[in-house]
């Protein structure tokens, strides 16, 4: 096989006095897939050039880029791999085709053999828009561009956690490109327009290329080789799976109340084998008003869990070594209780029925009753009183009189101590969220040190000093990230493990309309973080996670989710998703749908994948509807498509809800995203739940 690049002097190149490099374009024995992944055998055997030079410095560009070319009888193929740590900031704003040249893009320059056309140049942006252009010489001798339609030029884009990549096919016989024969020489340049980094770069063939960005007089040579692109032997990659636990408690917390879905106990029983496979040994079930207590049944709506059902789930979970820990709100986050007429008088003034008044003579007896019920029925050695975000303290006349001269921290501490006595009397160990102690540090003095603090942080920090403080105070700490970024779980778990934290519980709050499987990557990140330090490369971790759950084909879904994670970590956080964000959402949905049709996906995880596909279809439609609403041109065809697909999905979602959920009053939360879609599209009540009554149960 001929070398990737050789040096050749060119007598035919009349205006070039020095040799220019030659790139060997290998033949593709089998056409590439043209799906953007660049994983076909031909690409694995192609000559990849991995050095790109900056136009301004003539030094390697800061962001790595790689490119390769292939050919067969019909097409010239070009593949790009563009490293980009900040996908969320990329320019992908083109509306008209010629605007692609103003976006972050890859650019292909091919010198023309047609008189009057200097070169055939093509730009492809990060969402796959294509714009060819003919560079022509016109009076008074300046080069001008004549933009063309893409014709048969095909482009596929895929985004990953490391950046984006393009797979492009140029048909011979179009765009003034002749059909080559083996041995023919073309001339061309391969470039990257990094608008975000203000860098224009081009591939470097040899030590001193002797050419620059778009000067067609100096383009290097492309030799159409007779050699086939022969891939190296495939590497068998088996994702590493750490097994040694770093924490005594490890698992997740699920919010049953705040705009979430309270699944039946059977739903959770069916999930237990998978959670055990993740080596979870704890699931905290967060309740506000959706657990019915014998002493106070009135505030729990129809379909709420009973203590017998909680006991049923705890029994089943115990066979898998999993502790179902009940968590009942006891101060703030209690509107579901305090809006009930029977308990309205217990609300703190000014809290809009959000928080109990600790001084009301009926508050502590009522809480004592329900915690006695809970402790007596629950098999778990732990009970959480929650007690987070409860700053409405000392507002009402009763509190001002009862706690005259007290600080808010002192009021809070007394409330906690009373509940502690109730729970300790049952031989249980109390858990609570830590944020109010951080807000009112005087409350820490006098608190029993066997209280377990649930230390929650949902932001991306490398340091979480509250863990140090609570450990220094003598408390056991459970590190509690949120299922928003996997990095949050990795980093907080690392910090907690280094300081002897008791556990790591990943929290899932207010998961409107979305089933548990929509967060499979976070479920697996929880398992990883509970057993091993943060991975070195997130894109690799996501790909490995996809393979671990869904087999080898799951890597592409993992890469796609890594791209979305990249955008969320490094994007603007706009309320209207960008065109690139929508493209990535569609990519995730497409890859998940392919997996769902793949018979090699293990049955044990297929249910999780089905939930994920449903969720991604819904999230993608919502993103498309939001972007349609914000657009300057409201395409009626696009609107109709979104509405039609939402209507079909709504029927599927309703059937899912009827199988898995029982609390009728939660249906508005379930239909919340459908309502948002119809609102964005100005569609009345076509895809949301009926406003006046809940959907019928089976």
Secondary structure, 3 states (H helix, E strand, C coil): CCCCEEEECCCCCCCCCCCEEEEEEEECCCCCCCCCCCCCHHHHCCCCECCEEECCCCCECCCCEEEEEEECCCEEEEEEEEECCCHHHCCCCCCCHHHHHHCCEEEEEEECCCCCEEEEEEEEECCCCEEEEEEEEECCCEEEEEECCCCCCEEEEEEECCEEEEEEEEECCCCCCCCCCCCCEEEEEEEEEECCCCEEEEECCCCCCCCCCCCHHHCEEEEEEEEECCCCCCCCCCCCCCCCCCCCEEEEEEECCCCCCCECHHHHHHHHHHHHHCCCCEEEEEECCCEEECCECCCCCCCCEEHHHHHHHHHHHHCCCCEEEEEECCCCCCHHHHCCCCCHHHECCCCCCCCECCCCCCHHHHHHHHHHHHHHHCCCCEEECCCCCCCCCCCCHHHHHHCCCCCHHHHHHHHHHHHHHHHHCCCCEEEEECHHHHHCHHHHCCCCCCCEEEEECCCCCCCCHHHHHHHHHCCEEEEECECCCHHHHHHHHHHHHHCCCCEEEEEECCCCCCCHHHHHHHHHHHHHHCCCCCCCCHHHHHHHHHHHHHCCCHHHHHHHHHHHHHHHHHCCCCCCCCHHHHHHHHHHHHHHHHHHCCCCCCHHHHHHHHHHHHHHHHHHHHHHHHHHHHCCCCCHHHHHHHHHHHHHHHHHHHHHHHHHECCHHHHHHHCHHHHHHHHHHCCCCCCCCCCCCCCCCC
